[in-house]
């Protein structure tokens, strides 16, 4: 034990020195952040501003596990909105009991990102030292690995992903656990680290668990001839791998008041890694040279470039393996064989790399997702390649130093030194390029979430309006999402201004841009811009106070223009308008529509289930009462297709159809079993079979929503002898109440349980 103390002391001194160097590098790159941390926004993009707002608003106004600044009046769970749920509670405690910091959320986030990025350095250094690398070499390499890390690039928006400390910390604790000394202590450290990571982002507890399971798989293979002697250790490993997952998932589920969150997000088969994203730099010249012959594209989510020396080593391994495959004269693998200390992690990281590449799921094994449904919730599989990044760069550092020592033993010191200088030099260049690229554009002025509210509140004071008279903010142009099904993002400027207004006034936002928001709640906010024919269900849970309408001076669509025209402007400049919107606007417009319909119904001619003011021959209606869907919009059944393209309408227009413009409409179910909405196409063919009209219908930016269904419509010009077709294509397609009518006609349809006027429910 005596000899360990000087070693620990020397490592400690080295770590302090390295931390000072790393801090100095960041200081040079981001000096204004260190000087005035609350005055800088790393990015003004949607994800970044949303993260700043969610954290800062909660810190200033909220308590508990619920964030009331978004999705008014329901709020949302902290775990689902990138609000650093555990950490923000810690900061909240400091604000309440030690020192007031509530107005400095931006500063806290900015400095926390840098601090938790730098804290990865001691663990990387200790891992390198564990693999018997000299202190000077381990110090240089740990700086390179840190600043080449793909995690720092996430500082532009995915803030919690910048916390590079977690992966090296998990790895180091696991190394100590595998050594067998004080296993209970290191188990506690592992589980605590996983829980802290899990309550920061679900990805971190997933990284932790997959690392442990990867190690378990390799260990089982290594002990395959004597599994009976390994089963206790294996079960122990399974227990500490699963326990944090169960705790994080269990606590979140137990405290969540929502039961219809999306669990099939977009991206699982898209945002993954490939060999180019790992072994080529983002701006590689090779890509521009060979790009016309080889598809070298990759998703930015899968980017985890290991640097030139590591890439050359990987290529050497591949060439040796390929040579052994095709040649009778076998080449030795011994030179590449990792030391026993690292081999388990080396092979485990390769398995995890394949997982990050969506292997085997994208090669016909997608059914595994039905066996392990939680996997589908990780839309960015490419992030799991970060585990390979850390392991393979450490392995490369160990391999290079091993070759250096062998060359020196063979009395080739010049060659040995040249190799080392080349490897360290090029690796350092890669790290420098990465940090330069990642810090580009970070120093943006914080003109959104300043520590003093007076500038924004002056607008209300100038208008003699009290912010307390409003219950919530609704912003235009409208922006929102619904579980990757419906998506409105043609402009996020209104969202940006609304977040600024909300932060400075404490008035919550009605909209939310969280992809994990409750389906029903997301749809009810989207519905606020629906036609007056649809009752706005969200108002049932709101009080009678007016809404603050925040509009930026941009082009609005017809629905947005109508809503803005109903509001009373009390302040505006050349960028933004603040208006008072009474809830009576929604109630009155709905009542007026019903009153108008009631006055017109007696004048319609009845033809059984259909009444209209035009000829019955010009109307087509299908309620799909012979359909197979269990989910119905009206009547007893609806059309359902599990997958594939379906022809819902194929009608030749006969001579009794008057020539003119027709509206084709139907109701489409928002099914949570699949991201995105089904595709719908309208085609019109002339008498000779030539296609004269084609339109892909809008199924994603639709405000007319009711009971989980959306009304999809399109105008078409028809004449006798034309053929009208409607096709839908996707998985889990449910359609009801298909109606074709003259554009200006009034049509009442009576189903077994509800009436519809112009295909809107009465």
Secondary structure as GFF3:
##gff-version 3
##sequence-region A 1 762
A	DSSP	alpha_helix	2	29	.	.	.	ID=ss1
A	DSSP	alpha_helix	31	35	.	.	.	ID=ss2
A	DSSP	three_ten_helix	37	39	.	.	.	ID=ss3
A	DSSP	beta_strand	40	41	.	.	.	ID=ss4
A	DSSP	alpha_helix	46	61	.	.	.	ID=ss5
A	DSSP	beta_strand	66	67	.	.	.	ID=ss6
A	DSSP	beta_strand	76	77	.	.	.	ID=ss7
A	DSSP	three_ten_helix	78	80	.	.	.	ID=ss8
A	DSSP	alpha_helix	85	97	.	.	.	ID=ss9
A	DSSP	three_ten_helix	102	104	.	.	.	ID=ss10
A	DSSP	alpha_helix	105	118	.	.	.	ID=ss11
A	DSSP	alpha_helix	120	130	.	.	.	ID=ss12
A	DSSP	alpha_helix	135	148	.	.	.	ID=ss13
A	DSSP	three_ten_helix	152	156	.	.	.	ID=ss14
A	DSSP	three_ten_helix	159	162	.	.	.	ID=ss15
A	DSSP	alpha_helix	165	178	.	.	.	ID=ss16
A	DSSP	alpha_helix	183	198	.	.	.	ID=ss17
A	DSSP	alpha_helix	202	222	.	.	.	ID=ss18
A	DSSP	three_ten_helix	227	229	.	.	.	ID=ss19
A	DSSP	alpha_helix	231	255	.	.	.	ID=ss20
A	DSSP	alpha_helix	275	279	.	.	.	ID=ss21
A	DSSP	alpha_helix	285	290	.	.	.	ID=ss22
A	DSSP	three_ten_helix	300	302	.	.	.	ID=ss23
A	DSSP	alpha_helix	308	326	.	.	.	ID=ss24
A	DSSP	three_ten_helix	334	336	.	.	.	ID=ss25
A	DSSP	alpha_helix	340	356	.	.	.	ID=ss26
A	DSSP	three_ten_helix	361	363	.	.	.	ID=ss27
A	DSSP	alpha_helix	368	371	.	.	.	ID=ss28
A	DSSP	three_ten_helix	373	377	.	.	.	ID=ss29
A	DSSP	three_ten_helix	381	384	.	.	.	ID=ss30
A	DSSP	alpha_helix	385	409	.	.	.	ID=ss31
A	DSSP	alpha_helix	413	439	.	.	.	ID=ss32
A	DSSP	beta_strand	444	445	.	.	.	ID=ss33
A	DSSP	alpha_helix	454	463	.	.	.	ID=ss34
A	DSSP	three_ten_helix	467	469	.	.	.	ID=ss35
A	DSSP	beta_strand	470	476	.	.	.	ID=ss36
A	DSSP	beta_strand	480	482	.	.	.	ID=ss37
A	DSSP	beta_strand	486	488	.	.	.	ID=ss38
A	DSSP	alpha_helix	493	505	.	.	.	ID=ss39
A	DSSP	alpha_helix	519	526	.	.	.	ID=ss40
A	DSSP	three_ten_helix	527	529	.	.	.	ID=ss41
A	DSSP	three_ten_helix	537	541	.	.	.	ID=ss42
A	DSSP	beta_strand	546	552	.	.	.	ID=ss43
A	DSSP	alpha_helix	558	565	.	.	.	ID=ss44
A	DSSP	beta_strand	568	572	.	.	.	ID=ss45
A	DSSP	beta_strand	576	581	.	.	.	ID=ss46
A	DSSP	alpha_helix	584	601	.	.	.	ID=ss47
A	DSSP	beta_strand	605	607	.	.	.	ID=ss48
A	DSSP	beta_strand	610	612	.	.	.	ID=ss49
A	DSSP	three_ten_helix	616	618	.	.	.	ID=ss50
A	DSSP	beta_strand	620	622	.	.	.	ID=ss51
A	DSSP	beta_strand	639	641	.	.	.	ID=ss52
A	DSSP	beta_strand	645	652	.	.	.	ID=ss53
A	DSSP	beta_strand	660	669	.	.	.	ID=ss54
A	DSSP	beta_strand	679	685	.	.	.	ID=ss55
A	DSSP	beta_strand	691	696	.	.	.	ID=ss56
A	DSSP	beta_strand	705	706	.	.	.	ID=ss57
A	DSSP	beta_strand	709	718	.	.	.	ID=ss58
A	DSSP	beta_strand	723	729	.	.	.	ID=ss59
A	DSSP	beta_strand	733	742	.	.	.	ID=ss60
A	DSSP	beta_strand	747	750	.	.	.	ID=ss61
A	DSSP	beta_strand	755	757	.	.	.	ID=ss62
A	DSSP	beta_strand	760	761	.	.	.	ID=ss63
###
